[in-house]
């Protein structure tokens, strides 16, 4: 009889069925946001009356979450983009909307106070309130939402889909860091600010203000139910071997930004092969004791040798 090799199966790894999923479609968006936004925002008012703002507008078209509203529904839209080259492209791509004063663009960051705060941008364009905001800046999204001094009715915010909902991860508050925060961290912040999740996409959470959910006939989704096939899991064998499991082609972790990466479950190991062993206390031996000693030395010293050598060479050169 052929012996069974490692069997790997991850439960609940696919995106669960959602009430709004049937509306997903892309016009300019990436993961179906355009269709769902059309449906959800139309529950507030006519789409040509919607007032929307996109933080991280890029060129105003590519993977934009409000370009569809601007071009196809004549909504009132504000683009905020800090990259000057991309901002100039927004001016070209939305020339008609800008000339008709339906589209506004600012080459700026969004801050929590002063002339570049959301409230000040609304004043500049004559908006009394904001119906929708899209926050997609690949890193600082959590902090932009945290410091937002206004309360839009609907918020679309990017999260890092590789973190399991059991993990509350908030990246450091540094614009030069591009990690992103977990769905759970953003969901907990949303709860404090009076929002609930009504839908989620591969990289975005769709939030609606709690006072509007019932009247808009929407259902709140617990953050614990957010599933993604980008989640990965770590396990250790009794012999010290590490397994990193996921939905990649080789059953290892799956990297959403580098599709060509193929990682097997045993690709990364904290211990080299000769120090991975199962300790059977009923059979103590000199060899096992020696292995334990070698494992301890390796974990505390051996892996630091390259650093010590590098520092030694550096000192030798400077001297």
Backbone bond lengths (Angstrom), bond angles and torsions (degrees), N, CA, C in turn:
res aa  C-N    CA-C-N  psi(-1)  N-CA   C-N-CA  omega(-1)  CA-C   N-CA-C  phi
1 X - - - 1.460 - - 1.531 109.81 -
2 X 1.311 114.98 134.17 1.459 120.23 -179.58 1.513 110.30 -72.54
3 X 1.333 116.76 131.07 1.456 120.91 -178.31 1.532 110.81 -76.13
4 X 1.311 114.39 142.82 1.472 120.40 -179.85 1.521 109.96 -77.60
5 X 1.310 116.63 133.19 1.459 121.48 174.94 1.525 108.87 -86.92
6 X 1.339 116.49 -176.06 1.468 119.97 179.60 1.524 110.39 -53.39
7 X 1.312 116.35 131.22 1.461 121.42 176.00 1.522 108.00 -107.63
8 X 1.315 116.31 128.18 1.469 120.48 -177.35 1.516 109.37 -129.51
9 X 1.308 116.02 125.31 1.459 121.57 175.12 1.527 107.62 -147.17
10 X 1.321 117.11 129.39 1.466 121.48 -178.49 1.519 109.34 -106.10
11 X 1.309 116.54 119.65 1.461 121.36 179.65 1.529 110.97 -73.28
12 X 1.318 115.63 149.87 1.472 122.25 174.07 1.523 112.34 52.65
13 X 1.319 116.04 38.46 1.458 118.86 -176.81 1.521 113.41 -87.23
14 X 1.333 117.14 -13.08 1.455 120.10 -179.18 1.526 110.89 -98.86
15 X 1.312 116.07 155.81 1.452 120.71 179.24 1.524 109.27 -62.22
16 X 1.323 116.55 129.26 1.451 121.06 -177.58 1.531 110.76 -73.23
17 X 1.338 115.28 162.91 1.461 119.37 178.56 1.517 110.01 -68.61
18 X 1.305 117.37 137.79 1.460 123.92 -176.92 1.520 108.71 -129.11
19 X 1.323 115.90 145.74 1.465 120.37 -177.52 1.529 112.71 -60.61
20 X 1.334 117.04 -32.32 1.459 120.87 -176.81 1.532 112.93 -92.91
21 X 1.317 116.67 -2.60 1.468 119.66 -174.39 1.524 112.12 -61.83
22 X 1.329 116.62 -32.05 1.472 120.28 -177.98 1.523 112.48 -65.10
23 X 1.325 117.31 -15.81 1.466 120.71 179.99 1.528 112.78 -93.02
24 X 1.312 117.43 -4.99 1.461 120.17 -176.49 1.530 111.48 -62.13
25 X 1.309 115.75 131.54 1.465 122.25 172.49 1.519 108.24 -162.38
26 X 1.297 115.45 154.55 1.460 121.20 178.87 1.527 110.66 -111.40
27 X 1.303 115.37 128.09 1.459 122.04 168.00 1.526 106.70 -108.44
28 X 1.324 114.52 -54.62 1.463 121.19 173.06 1.533 110.98 -124.65
29 X 1.313 117.24 -17.75 1.462 121.76 -176.67 1.525 111.07 -74.61
30 X 1.338 116.12 179.67 1.460 120.57 -172.94 1.522 114.21 -106.62
31 X 1.333 117.49 -38.07 1.456 120.73 -172.58 1.528 112.98 -126.25
32 X 1.326 116.73 34.12 1.462 119.59 175.97 1.512 114.93 92.22
33 X 1.327 117.37 6.47 1.464 120.58 -176.32 1.531 112.82 -60.82
34 X 1.333 117.78 -39.03 1.471 120.22 -175.25 1.526 112.38 -56.16
35 X 1.316 116.43 -47.20 1.459 119.62 -177.20 1.515 113.10 -66.08
36 X 1.322 116.68 -42.98 1.463 120.64 179.91 1.526 110.73 -67.07
37 X 1.319 116.90 -39.50 1.466 120.06 178.88 1.529 111.08 -65.20
38 X 1.302 117.20 -39.30 1.471 119.85 176.15 1.524 109.89 -55.85
39 X 1.328 115.53 -46.59 1.458 120.24 -177.23 1.529 112.11 -68.32
40 X 1.313 116.90 -48.74 1.467 121.00 -175.29 1.531 111.48 -68.09
41 X 1.326 117.43 -45.51 1.467 120.18 -177.42 1.526 111.88 -69.48
42 X 1.334 116.87 -28.71 1.468 119.34 178.13 1.528 111.45 -69.86
43 X 1.330 116.83 -14.00 1.462 120.68 175.60 1.529 111.20 -78.77
44 X 1.332 115.82 -13.22 1.465 120.82 178.50 1.519 110.55 -90.58
45 X 1.329 114.84 -50.84 1.463 121.64 -179.50 1.522 108.67 -166.28
46 X 1.318 117.64 177.53 1.462 120.61 176.32 1.524 109.27 -60.50
47 X 1.321 115.24 141.84 1.461 118.99 -173.85 1.522 113.06 -62.94
48 X 1.334 118.29 -28.15 1.462 118.53 178.85 1.528 112.24 -74.53
49 X 1.337 116.42 -7.12 1.465 120.55 175.60 1.529 112.20 -102.00
50 X 1.330 116.47 -5.90 1.466 120.97 -178.53 1.527 110.23 -66.59
51 X 1.328 115.16 138.29 1.466 122.05 175.18 1.527 107.56 -111.99
52 X 1.328 114.82 117.23 1.469 120.58 -172.47 1.520 111.20 -127.32
53 X 1.331 115.43 153.87 1.463 121.84 178.56 1.517 108.40 -138.16
54 X 1.322 116.41 136.43 1.467 120.98 177.06 1.521 109.45 -120.07
55 X 1.330 115.04 120.43 1.469 121.32 176.24 1.521 106.97 -95.50
56 X 1.312 116.61 121.38 1.458 121.35 -172.60 1.517 108.30 88.98
57 X 1.334 115.67 53.09 1.464 121.74 -173.41 1.510 115.30 -72.85
58 X 1.349 117.23 -12.87 1.466 123.53 -177.41 1.525 109.32 52.65
59 X 1.336 119.57 -121.71 1.465 119.30 -179.74 1.532 111.63 -97.87
60 X 1.345 115.91 8.39 1.458 120.37 177.58 1.511 114.01 83.82
61 X 1.344 117.03 -1.84 1.459 121.14 -178.36 1.535 111.06 -131.15
62 X 1.316 116.49 -56.64 1.463 121.07 -173.71 1.528 111.70 -61.62
63 X 1.332 116.55 115.86 1.463 124.49 179.33 1.529 112.79 54.93
64 X 1.303 116.02 26.05 1.468 120.88 178.86 1.518 110.64 -74.24
65 X 1.327 115.59 144.31 1.462 120.68 178.10 1.523 113.26 -98.30
66 X 1.328 117.44 -0.95 1.471 119.25 176.50 1.528 112.50 -126.27
67 X 1.329 117.77 -4.61 1.467 120.10 -179.98 1.532 111.01 -60.02
68 X 1.322 116.66 -39.73 1.464 120.39 177.91 1.523 111.17 -60.22
69 X 1.334 116.35 -41.19 1.463 120.85 178.28 1.525 110.64 -64.06
70 X 1.332 116.25 -41.44 1.457 120.99 -177.34 1.528 112.12 -69.89
71 X 1.322 116.62 -47.81 1.460 120.38 -172.29 1.533 113.71 -83.87
72 X 1.313 117.36 -33.90 1.465 119.80 -173.00 1.528 114.69 -105.91
73 X 1.332 117.06 -12.95 1.460 119.50 -178.98 1.530 112.97 -129.68
74 X 1.333 115.39 2.08 1.465 120.65 176.75 1.526 112.15 56.38
75 X 1.333 115.89 34.44 1.460 120.59 177.52 1.529 110.06 -70.63
76 X 1.323 116.12 160.69 1.466 121.60 174.69 1.533 107.78 -81.58
77 X 1.310 118.11 115.54 1.463 120.73 -172.90 1.523 112.67 -129.53
78 X 1.322 114.61 139.05 1.461 121.90 175.74 1.526 108.27 -117.37
79 X 1.335 116.38 128.53 1.459 122.09 174.05 1.533 108.62 -107.58
80 X 1.316 117.10 130.25 1.465 121.84 174.10 1.519 107.73 -119.14
81 X 1.316 116.20 117.77 1.463 121.63 -177.32 1.526 109.03 -138.54
82 X 1.345 116.19 125.80 1.460 120.45 -176.32 1.530 113.03 -83.90
83 X 1.324 117.03 -21.50 1.466 120.79 179.59 1.534 109.48 -78.97
84 X 1.326 116.66 118.21 1.464 121.08 -174.00 1.527 112.24 -62.36
85 X 1.317 117.34 -41.13 1.467 120.79 -179.52 1.527 110.86 -62.76
86 X 1.334 116.47 -44.63 1.462 120.39 179.53 1.519 111.42 -69.69
87 X 1.326 116.23 -35.73 1.464 120.43 176.93 1.533 110.76 -60.31
88 X 1.336 116.16 -42.89 1.469 119.96 178.45 1.527 111.29 -61.16
89 X 1.340 116.59 -32.85 1.458 119.91 177.73 1.531 111.37 -70.47
90 X 1.345 116.46 -33.16 1.471 119.93 175.66 1.523 109.59 -59.99
91 X 1.335 116.83 -42.42 1.471 121.29 -179.14 1.528 111.39 -60.38
92 X 1.324 115.67 -35.31 1.465 120.15 179.21 1.530 110.33 -77.91
93 X 1.324 116.01 -46.85 1.466 120.63 -175.48 1.528 113.41 -67.06
94 X 1.323 116.71 -24.06 1.470 120.38 -179.24 1.531 111.22 -122.36
95 X 1.311 115.20 34.61 1.465 120.65 -177.37 1.535 111.78 -57.42
96 X 1.322 117.62 -43.58 1.464 121.35 -177.93 1.520 110.78 -66.73
97 X 1.331 116.00 -47.98 1.460 120.20 -179.94 1.517 112.53 -61.96
98 X 1.333 116.44 -37.67 1.467 120.60 178.98 1.518 110.50 -67.85
99 X 1.331 116.81 -42.86 1.465 120.03 179.42 1.529 111.53 -65.44
100 X 1.340 117.19 -29.01 1.464 121.17 178.25 1.525 112.71 -88.46
101 X 1.340 115.56 2.36 1.461 121.94 179.95 1.540 112.38 58.56
102 X 1.323 114.36 35.79 1.461 120.15 171.90 1.534 109.79 -105.08
103 X 1.318 115.91 -20.59 1.456 121.90 178.94 1.521 108.83 -123.98
104 X 1.339 115.76 139.00 1.456 122.59 179.59 1.522 108.31 -131.64
105 X 1.314 116.72 142.18 1.461 120.54 -178.17 1.523 110.08 -134.40
106 X 1.330 115.92 140.36 1.458 121.72 -179.76 1.521 109.27 -133.87
107 X 1.327 114.50 131.67 1.463 121.02 176.54 1.524 107.31 -89.72
108 X 1.323 115.72 89.46 1.461 119.81 -170.72 1.512 110.86 -163.55
109 X 1.321 115.28 165.90 1.454 122.27 165.17 1.517 107.80 -88.90
110 X 1.315 117.59 164.24 1.458 121.09 173.51 1.518 107.14 -104.96
111 X 1.328 116.48 123.08 1.464 121.44 -179.46 1.529 110.03 -114.52
112 X 1.313 115.67 173.58 1.462 120.33 -176.57 1.527 112.84 -87.81
113 X 1.316 116.89 -9.77 1.467 119.61 -179.02 1.530 108.95 -155.81
114 X 1.335 115.53 169.50 1.455 120.36 177.33 1.515 113.33 81.24
115 X 1.321 117.08 -167.99 1.473 122.23 -174.30 1.526 114.35 -66.85
116 X 1.336 118.12 -13.26 1.465 120.09 179.97 1.533 112.06 -110.09
117 X 1.317 116.41 22.38 1.467 120.11 175.75 1.526 108.75 -84.78
118 X 1.317 116.16 161.44 1.467 120.58 -179.46 1.523 111.41 -59.20
119 X 1.322 116.58 -41.24 1.464 120.04 -178.82 1.534 111.08 -61.78
120 X 1.324 116.15 -39.18 1.469 119.64 -179.57 1.528 111.30 -70.31
121 X 1.330 116.95 -36.95 1.462 118.99 177.23 1.526 110.52 -64.16
122 X 1.330 116.87 -38.39 1.464 120.02 178.11 1.524 110.60 -63.51
123 X 1.317 116.19 -40.15 1.474 120.27 178.41 1.523 110.87 -63.32
124 X 1.325 116.27 -40.51 1.463 120.86 -177.87 1.517 112.18 -61.57
125 X 1.330 116.76 -33.42 1.470 119.40 -177.50 1.525 112.26 -101.42
126 X 1.326 116.35 -1.61 1.458 119.56 176.34 1.513 115.56 85.59
127 X 1.348 117.64 21.29 1.467 120.79 177.39 1.522 109.07 -89.18
128 X 1.309 116.56 136.00 1.458 120.37 174.96 1.524 111.20 -88.12
129 X 1.322 117.35 -27.38 1.458 121.87 179.35 1.528 108.96 -149.87
130 X 1.315 114.90 171.82 1.461 120.47 -179.98 1.517 108.90 -125.46
131 X 1.326 116.31 129.44 1.461 120.88 179.42 1.523 112.05 -84.33
132 X 1.328 115.57 -36.07 1.465 119.01 -172.45 1.516 110.99 -147.45
133 X 1.334 115.46 139.37 1.461 121.14 173.87 1.529 108.98 -132.83
134 X 1.322 116.42 135.93 1.455 123.16 174.97 1.527 107.74 -111.85
135 X 1.323 116.71 124.16 1.469 122.11 -179.44 1.519 108.56 -116.55
136 X 1.305 116.70 111.12 1.459 122.10 -177.76 1.522 108.46 -146.55
137 X 1.339 115.44 89.69 1.467 119.75 -177.54 1.533 112.14 -124.46
138 X 1.329 116.88 9.85 1.468 121.68 175.03 1.526 113.64 58.80
139 X 1.309 116.69 48.29 1.463 118.33 175.59 1.524 113.87 158.31
140 X 1.320 116.43 -67.38 1.459 121.75 -173.40 1.520 113.86 -85.64
141 X 1.320 118.12 13.96 1.462 122.58 -175.71 1.534 112.12 -53.96
142 X 1.329 116.79 -44.70 1.467 121.59 -178.89 1.523 111.11 -56.03
143 X 1.319 116.24 -45.29 1.460 120.91 -174.22 1.531 111.89 -74.92
144 X 1.326 116.64 -32.91 1.468 119.98 175.45 1.525 109.33 -63.30
145 X 1.332 116.17 -43.87 1.460 120.41 177.93 1.526 110.98 -66.72
146 X 1.317 115.99 -42.22 1.472 120.46 179.52 1.526 111.85 -57.55
147 X 1.320 116.52 -41.78 1.460 121.36 -174.29 1.521 113.45 -93.06
148 X 1.327 117.21 2.68 1.455 120.61 -179.50 1.526 109.33 -64.61
149 X 1.329 116.48 120.01 1.470 120.72 -173.91 1.518 113.20 -91.66
150 X 1.333 116.77 2.75 1.455 121.60 175.12 1.529 108.53 -117.68
151 X 1.325 117.56 169.18 1.466 121.08 -177.63 1.520 110.82 -125.93
152 X 1.328 117.60 80.71 1.474 120.36 176.61 1.528 110.10 -58.27
153 X 1.302 116.38 153.92 1.461 119.99 -179.55 1.530 111.52 -68.14
154 X 1.329 116.28 -37.73 1.462 121.84 -177.06 1.527 109.04 -130.65
155 X 1.330 115.70 138.52 1.473 121.78 -179.49 1.524 108.73 -130.12
156 X 1.311 115.98 131.61 1.465 122.31 171.21 1.513 106.49 -114.37
157 X 1.333 117.54 120.81 1.459 120.04 -174.37 1.520 110.99 -135.25
158 X 1.311 115.37 138.52 1.462 121.37 -177.70 1.524 111.26 -77.11
159 X 1.327 116.24 143.23 1.464 122.41 174.11 1.521 108.68 -135.20
160 X 1.318 115.67 165.17 1.464 120.63 178.08 1.520 108.22 -89.21
161 X 1.333 116.68 110.22 1.460 122.02 -172.04 1.519 114.05 -77.01
162 X 1.331 118.17 -2.79 1.465 119.42 179.48 1.523 112.03 -83.20
163 X 1.347 117.88 -12.82 1.456 120.58 178.82 1.531 110.19 -87.90
164 X 1.318 116.47 129.26 1.465 122.56 177.57 1.536 108.87 -66.49
165 X 1.355 118.10 148.63 1.471 119.77 179.34 1.523 114.36 -62.08
166 X 1.334 118.03 -12.37 1.469 119.86 173.34 1.525 111.67 -74.07
167 X 1.322 116.29 -10.53 1.466 120.84 -174.39 1.531 110.76 -108.16
168 X 1.314 115.79 123.17 1.465 120.92 172.64 1.528 107.34 -99.74
169 X 1.313 115.59 101.76 1.466 121.05 -177.25 1.520 109.94 -120.64
170 X 1.322 116.28 126.87 1.457 122.08 176.31 1.526 107.48 -121.78
171 X 1.299 117.26 121.41 1.468 119.42 -179.60 1.526 109.76 -67.08
172 X 1.307 117.12 163.66 1.459 120.70 179.31 1.527 110.26 -64.82
173 X 1.311 115.88 148.27 1.469 121.72 -177.42 1.528 109.28 -79.16
174 X 1.310 114.89 76.63 1.463 122.12 -174.76 1.535 108.19 -147.03
175 X 1.330 118.07 116.07 1.471 120.87 -178.32 1.524 114.12 -59.45
176 X 1.338 117.19 -20.71 1.464 119.59 -179.52 1.524 111.93 -81.76
177 X 1.341 117.13 -7.54 1.460 121.78 179.55 1.522 109.32 -95.27
178 X 1.312 116.37 130.48 1.469 121.09 -178.75 1.524 110.05 -124.44
179 X 1.325 115.40 71.41 1.456 121.34 177.97 1.521 110.44 -110.30
180 X 1.322 116.68 -45.89 1.456 120.80 -175.94 1.517 110.60 90.83
181 X 1.311 116.73 164.44 1.459 122.40 -178.86 1.522 110.01 -112.58
182 X 1.318 115.66 159.82 1.460 120.41 -176.34 1.527 111.48 -74.30
183 X 1.324 115.56 160.51 1.461 120.70 178.78 1.523 110.82 -61.00
184 X 1.335 116.45 -36.37 1.467 120.34 -179.05 1.521 111.34 -67.24
185 X 1.318 117.22 -41.33 1.461 120.33 178.93 1.525 110.29 -61.59
186 X 1.319 116.82 -44.40 1.465 120.62 -179.35 1.521 110.68 -69.67
187 X 1.342 117.02 -37.97 1.468 120.73 179.56 1.522 110.97 -63.51
188 X 1.324 117.40 -40.02 1.467 120.59 179.43 1.528 110.65 -68.07
189 X 1.318 116.29 -37.75 1.465 119.99 175.70 1.532 109.64 -65.24
190 X 1.321 116.45 -42.33 1.459 121.25 179.26 1.526 110.76 -59.15
191 X 1.333 116.39 -42.04 1.453 120.78 179.45 1.539 111.06 -60.52
192 X 1.321 116.65 -41.23 1.467 120.95 178.01 1.521 111.67 -64.49
193 X 1.330 116.18 -31.41 1.460 120.50 -177.53 1.534 112.24 -91.89
194 X 1.341 116.61 2.58 1.459 120.12 175.95 1.510 115.33 87.82
195 X 1.350 117.35 31.46 1.463 122.17 179.57 1.529 110.46 -124.05
196 X 1.324 115.87 157.22 1.453 122.08 173.92 1.527 109.50 -132.27
197 X 1.322 115.81 155.81 1.469 121.58 176.95 1.526 108.81 -78.39
198 X 1.320 117.38 130.27 1.463 121.05 175.83 1.533 111.36 -115.13
199 X 1.326 116.22 -14.20 1.462 120.87 178.21 1.525 106.94 -166.82
200 X 1.319 115.94 158.36 1.458 118.58 173.00 1.520 109.40 -143.70
201 X 1.320 113.86 147.62 1.456 122.47 178.16 1.521 107.92 -110.77
202 X 1.293 116.95 -176.03 1.456 120.26 -177.08 1.524 112.21 -58.71
203 X 1.332 116.69 -34.56 1.464 119.46 -177.36 1.523 113.77 -127.75
204 X 1.327 118.86 0.98 1.464 120.92 -174.19 1.525 112.10 -132.20
205 X 1.321 115.35 146.37 1.460 122.48 169.83 1.523 107.99 -102.25
206 X 1.325 117.21 135.97 1.457 121.72 175.24 1.524 107.12 -103.76
207 X 1.334 115.35 116.98 1.456 122.23 -176.15 1.527 110.32 -112.45
208 X 1.316 116.09 143.47 1.461 121.55 175.79 1.524 107.95 -129.39
209 X 1.317 116.21 141.66 1.456 121.35 179.04 1.526 110.05 -59.10
210 X 1.309 116.76 135.89 1.458 121.57 -174.52 1.525 113.74 -58.50
211 X 1.331 117.12 -31.97 1.470 119.48 -177.80 1.528 112.59 -73.59
212 X 1.343 116.66 -6.46 1.468 120.33 -177.43 1.526 113.58 -112.98
213 X 1.307 117.39 -13.51 1.467 120.61 -172.56 1.528 112.05 -58.84
214 X 1.308 117.72 -46.20 1.470 120.12 -177.20 1.521 111.41 -66.48
215 X 1.340 117.02 -45.50 1.467 120.25 -178.55 1.524 112.21 -67.48
216 X 1.336 117.13 -24.45 1.464 121.46 177.63 1.521 111.85 -90.07
217 X 1.342 116.51 1.48 1.470 122.46 177.98 1.534 111.59 57.10
218 X 1.330 114.58 49.06 1.458 121.10 179.22 1.524 109.68 -115.99
219 X 1.313 116.03 159.87 1.462 121.84 178.56 1.529 109.42 -114.44
220 X 1.332 115.38 134.73 1.460 120.10 176.50 1.521 109.78 -77.63
221 X 1.314 116.18 142.85 1.468 122.43 -178.90 1.534 108.72 -112.44
222 X 1.332 118.87 123.10 1.469 120.46 176.25 1.525 110.68 -62.11
223 X 1.314 116.64 138.81 1.466 119.00 -177.49 1.526 111.88 -63.72
224 X 1.347 116.80 -23.61 1.468 119.72 -179.84 1.531 111.97 -66.42
225 X 1.335 117.50 -17.38 1.463 120.86 -176.47 1.528 113.57 -93.85
226 X 1.311 116.82 5.29 1.465 119.57 179.09 1.527 109.15 -76.42
227 X 1.315 115.50 119.56 1.464 121.19 -179.00 1.528 110.42 -116.02
228 X 1.308 115.12 152.45 1.456 119.91 178.46 1.515 109.19 -155.78
229 X 1.326 117.27 141.07 1.458 118.59 176.72 1.529 111.54 -81.95
230 X 1.335 115.70 10.41 1.468 120.09 174.67 1.527 111.17 -95.09
231 X 1.325 117.63 -6.91 1.467 119.77 178.36 1.524 109.85 -66.06
232 X 1.324 116.29 147.57 1.456 120.68 175.65 1.525 108.89 -131.88
233 X 1.308 115.40 159.88 1.456 121.32 -173.43 1.530 109.72 -135.28
234 X 1.330 115.73 147.66 1.455 121.48 -179.37 1.525 109.39 -115.93
235 X 1.330 116.33 134.98 1.457 121.48 174.96 1.517 110.05 -140.41
236 X 1.322 115.97 156.52 1.468 120.61 179.40 1.515 109.86 -123.33
237 X 1.320 115.30 137.53 1.453 120.12 173.24 1.516 110.14 -78.24
238 X 1.321 116.48 163.36 1.463 120.44 179.33 1.532 111.64 -65.03
239 X 1.327 115.99 -14.53 1.463 120.25 179.77 1.527 113.05 -94.76
240 X 1.332 116.34 4.21 1.461 119.76 179.31 1.516 113.83 93.35
241 X 1.340 116.81 -0.31 1.469 120.26 178.61 1.526 109.92 -76.58
242 X 1.318 116.34 135.72 1.463 120.67 -178.31 1.522 110.00 -99.99
243 X 1.330 115.74 140.18 1.457 121.73 175.23 1.525 108.23 -120.39
244 X 1.308 116.24 126.41 1.455 122.11 175.61 1.519 106.95 -112.25
245 X 1.329 116.52 105.59 1.460 122.21 -170.18 1.520 111.59 -103.05
246 X 1.313 115.32 146.11 1.457 119.53 178.20 1.513 110.71 -166.84
247 X 1.317 116.17 -163.08 1.459 121.73 -177.10 1.526 112.70 -105.99
248 X 1.335 115.66 22.74 1.453 119.33 176.48 1.518 111.78 -70.60
249 X 1.314 116.95 175.29 1.462 121.40 -176.17 1.517 113.12 -62.51
250 X 1.328 116.92 -26.17 1.460 120.91 -179.70 1.524 111.77 -107.87
251 X 1.336 116.79 18.23 1.468 123.39 -177.35 1.520 113.12 70.88
252 X 1.319 117.03 12.69 1.448 120.55 174.19 1.522 110.14 -96.61
253 X 1.327 117.89 -173.08 1.466 121.26 179.53 1.522 111.64 -58.31
254 X 1.301 115.36 150.53 1.463 122.10 -179.40 1.522 108.10 -113.26
255 X 1.304 117.00 124.98 1.464 120.89 -179.70 1.528 109.36 -100.57
256 X 1.345 118.36 114.89 1.463 120.46 -175.62 1.520 114.41 -69.19
257 X 1.322 117.50 -16.99 1.466 119.44 -176.87 1.527 112.33 -101.49
258 X 1.335 117.01 -11.20 1.465 121.74 178.53 1.525 108.13 -132.74
259 X 1.330 115.68 82.66 1.461 120.15 -172.86 1.519 113.24 -64.36
260 X 1.320 117.65 -20.51 1.457 119.72 -177.16 1.514 114.04 -82.40
261 X 1.327 117.69 -9.36 1.458 120.06 -177.92 1.529 110.30 -71.77
262 X 1.336 116.38 127.45 1.456 121.57 176.78 1.520 107.92 -119.68
263 X 1.332 115.89 115.28 1.455 121.22 -176.45 1.526 109.03 -122.81
264 X 1.313 116.43 123.65 1.462 120.09 176.66 1.531 108.66 -79.08
265 X 1.336 117.99 161.16 1.469 120.40 -179.73 1.520 113.85 -57.58
266 X 1.324 117.54 -26.52 1.462 120.07 -177.57 1.522 112.74 -108.12
267 X 1.321 116.72 24.66 1.462 120.93 -177.15 1.531 112.00 -64.05
268 X 1.330 116.52 -42.84 1.457 120.29 -176.70 1.527 109.74 -105.65
269 X 1.320 116.62 132.17 1.461 120.54 -179.25 1.529 110.49 -134.00
270 X 1.345 117.51 129.39 1.458 120.10 175.01 1.521 112.30 -74.09
271 X 1.341 115.73 -19.15 1.459 120.95 179.58 1.525 110.16 -124.82
272 X 1.332 118.51 139.40 1.468 120.27 174.45 1.527 109.53 -67.96
273 X 1.333 116.40 164.09 1.469 121.53 -173.35 1.524 112.45 -55.38
274 X 1.358 116.65 -42.42 1.465 119.12 -173.66 1.527 112.65 -71.31
275 X 1.348 118.06 -10.69 1.463 120.91 177.18 1.525 112.22 -108.58
276 X 1.342 116.28 9.01 1.463 119.98 175.43 1.536 107.51 -99.63
277 X 1.309 116.78 111.62 1.455 120.61 -178.57 1.525 109.65 -152.18
278 X 1.331 116.35 157.42 1.459 122.68 178.14 1.523 108.57 -94.89
279 X 1.331 116.24 125.90 1.463 120.38 -178.08 1.520 110.43 -89.36
280 X 1.289 116.51 113.73 1.460 122.84 177.00 1.520 107.75 -103.85
281 X 1.338 116.28 103.77 1.467 120.94 -174.16 1.524 113.14 -65.61
282 X 1.338 117.51 -15.85 1.469 119.63 179.89 1.522 111.57 -77.39
283 X 1.328 116.63 -11.93 1.454 120.35 -178.98 1.527 110.90 -129.95
284 X 1.349 115.63 65.63 1.464 117.56 178.67 1.526 110.42 -66.24
285 X 1.293 115.80 143.65 1.459 119.19 179.46 1.524 109.13 -151.23
286 X 1.322 114.24 161.88 1.462 119.60 178.27 1.524 110.70 -59.82
287 X 1.356 115.50 -36.69 1.461 120.56 -178.44 1.533 111.05 -64.09
288 X 1.336 116.42 -42.30 1.457 119.72 179.37 1.529 110.77 -64.68
289 X 1.333 115.49 -43.07 1.467 119.92 178.85 1.532 109.84 -60.81
290 X 1.318 115.85 -42.59 1.459 120.62 179.31 1.527 110.57 -62.86
291 X 1.356 116.31 -42.08 1.463 119.87 178.54 1.523 111.40 -63.05
292 X 1.339 116.81 -40.55 1.465 120.25 177.63 1.522 110.77 -60.88
293 X 1.335 115.58 -42.81 1.462 119.94 179.26 1.531 110.54 -64.03
294 X 1.330 116.40 -44.27 1.467 121.05 179.87 1.534 110.94 -64.12
295 X 1.345 115.96 -39.28 1.471 119.75 178.37 1.525 109.90 -62.41
296 X 1.341 116.96 -43.93 1.463 120.46 179.48 1.512 112.14 -63.07
297 X 1.342 116.43 -43.16 1.468 120.50 178.87 1.526 110.25 -63.40
298 X 1.337 115.37 -42.89 1.472 119.62 -179.30 1.522 111.47 -61.90
299 X 1.311 116.70 -48.53 1.465 120.80 -176.26 1.516 112.31 -64.78
300 X 1.330 117.21 -29.38 1.464 119.74 -176.77 1.516 114.63 -101.73
301 X 1.313 116.83 -23.29 1.461 118.25 -173.53 1.520 114.27 -126.87
302 X 1.349 116.79 -52.82 1.456 120.21 -169.76 1.524 112.21 -54.96
303 X 1.319 117.23 -43.54 1.454 119.44 -175.70 1.525 111.80 -70.05
304 X 1.331 116.63 -14.12 1.450 120.32 178.63 1.519 112.34 -92.33
305 X 1.324 117.14 -9.46 1.468 120.73 -177.95 1.529 113.06 -55.38
306 X 1.362 119.12 -46.80 1.470 118.56 178.49 1.523 112.63 -56.65
307 X 1.332 116.64 -35.23 1.466 120.34 178.63 1.514 110.28 -68.94
308 X 1.350 115.65 -43.47 1.468 119.43 179.19 1.530 111.13 -62.39
309 X 1.340 116.09 -43.02 1.467 120.64 179.97 1.519 110.69 -63.34
310 X 1.325 116.12 -43.23 1.466 120.98 179.25 1.527 110.80 -60.50
311 X 1.347 115.46 -44.84 1.459 119.17 -179.84 1.539 110.96 -66.15
312 X 1.353 115.93 -37.45 1.456 119.97 179.42 1.533 110.67 -63.52
313 X 1.350 116.12 -45.98 1.458 120.72 -179.95 1.525 110.83 -63.60
314 X 1.316 115.98 -38.30 1.458 120.47 -179.83 1.512 111.21 -62.84
315 X 1.357 115.20 -42.95 1.476 119.96 178.83 1.516 111.66 -67.19
316 X 1.359 114.51 -36.95 1.465 119.34 -179.64 1.521 111.16 -64.49
317 X 1.347 115.50 -40.39 1.463 120.07 -178.90 1.521 111.07 -67.96
318 X 1.351 115.38 -42.94 1.484 119.03 -177.43 1.520 111.08 -68.95
319 X 1.347 115.76 -29.22 1.463 119.47 179.25 1.531 111.89 -82.11
